[in-house]
Amino acid sequence: MADKKVVLTYEGLKKREEELEELKTIRRKEVAEKIKEARGQGDLSENAEYDAAKEEQAEIEARIVLLEKMLRNAEVIDEEEVSSDKISVGCTVKLYDVEFEEEIEYTIVGSAEADPMEGRISNESPVGAGLIGHGIGEEVTIAVPDGEIVFKILGIRK
């Protein structure tokens, strides 16, 4: 089965490449040193530092594998080709929430970069998927787990 494409912005790609480099060059060495120090303390069967270091090592290696797979399957959004006429991945949209009578702003990104607390929503989320393809001035009703949300699209920018 083919791996799923991971949609990333150029910024997201760079962040993941930097994280992978740090994990491989710095964090691996740090945890190897922790393991070496813990081994020097003697009996490993009751050595909490050794167990913690081995667990940290496993987490680092798992993250490295995940990042390598993500980068191998990355589909980078060319932000120069992103239109500001219709909402697509890479756009930042200014919306008016009809129910709460407030303006909000979201950046539509791939699921690997999503961080709702930072206003970065996935193109695969109900809201992200519901906004894609719509233009300025449109009123969009989106089904979400709690019911429906109605947004008026006020602006779109790259």
C-alpha positions, 0 to 999 in steps of 0.5 A, spaced: 500 500 500 502 506 498 504 511 503 499 517 504 502 524 501 503 529 506 501 536 504 506 541 507 508 548 506 515 550 505 515 553 512 513 546 514 518 542 510 523 546 513 521 546 520 521 538 519 528 538 516 531 542 522 527 537 527 530 531 523 537 534 523 537 536 530 534 529 532 540 525 528 546 530 530 544 532 537 539 528 541 541 521 539 548 523 542 545 526 548 541 520 550 547 515 548 551 519 553 545 518 558 545 511 557 552 510 558 552 514 564 546 510 567 550 503 565 556 506 569 552 506 575 551 498 576 545 494 576 541 495 570 535 491 573 533 497 578 536 503 574 531 508 573 535 513 569 537 507 565 530 505 563 528 513 562 534 514 557 532 507 553 525 510 553 527 517 551 532 513 545 526 509 543 521 516 542 527 519 538 528 513 534 520 513 533 520 520 531 526 520 526 522 514 522 516 518 522 519 525 520 523 521 514 517 518 512 513 524 512 519 528 508 519 522 503 512 523 502 511 530 502 507 534 497 510 541 498 505 547 496 508 552 492 505 558 495 507 562 489 501 558 485 496 559 491 490 563 488 487 569 493 481 568 489 479 561 492 481 558 499 486 553 498 492 550 502 497 555 504 491 561 504 490 565 510 482 566 511 479 572 515 472 569 517 466 572 520 463 567 525 455 568 524 453 565 531 458 568 535 458 575 531 466 575 531 472 575 526 477 570 526 483 568 522 485 561 520 491 559 515 489 552 512 495 547 512 496 540 511 494 535 517 502 535 519 502 542 520 495 543 523 495 547 530 488 549 532 491 553 538 495 557 533 490 558 528 493 553 523 487 548 521 488 542 517 485 541 510 482 535 512 478 538 518 471 539 517 472 546 517 478 546 513 475 542 508 469 546 508 472 552 506 476 550 501 474 552 494 470 558 496 471 565 495 470 572 498 463 574 500 461 567 500 457 564 506 459 557 508 455 552 512 460 547 515 457 541 519 462 539 525 461 534 531 457 539 535 452 541 529 453 547 524 458 553 523 456 559 519 462 563 516 462 569 512 469 569 508 471 576 509 478 575 506 483 571 503 491 572 502 497 568 501 
